[in-house]
Amino acid sequence: MAYDAGLAQRIEEALEDTAGFEEKKMFGGICYLVSGNMACGVYKDYLIVRVGPDAYKNALARPYAREFDITGRPMKGWVMVSEQGYDDDAALYAWIRMGLDFAGSLPPK
């Protein structure tokens, strides 16, 4: 299954004015990087968000979020959000902001 192009478009529009923003195909989907650090992306119809180790537990407790696990080995600090968790713009932007906050806390690559 290809990734959700509509979700990708929504993310691109949200990030278009972000300094250092770029996109890269990964995980069979697409990821969005800021200054070379992954912040979020799309895998199939899931939003994936890199929240980091400190926000990981709280992010997993949010509705429609689960571990990012596509290989049988979960990626700690990353979550997958099903469509109900990002269906409105405010929810999507809140998730994107979490990813941007973590990516922005890392040194540029």
Secondary structure, DSSP 8 states (H G I E B T S, - for coil): ----HHHHHHHHHHHTTSTTEEEEEETTEEEEEETTEEEEEEETTEEEEE-HHHHHHHHHHSTTEEEE-SSSS-EEEEEEE-GGGTSSHHHHHHHHHHHHHHHHTS---
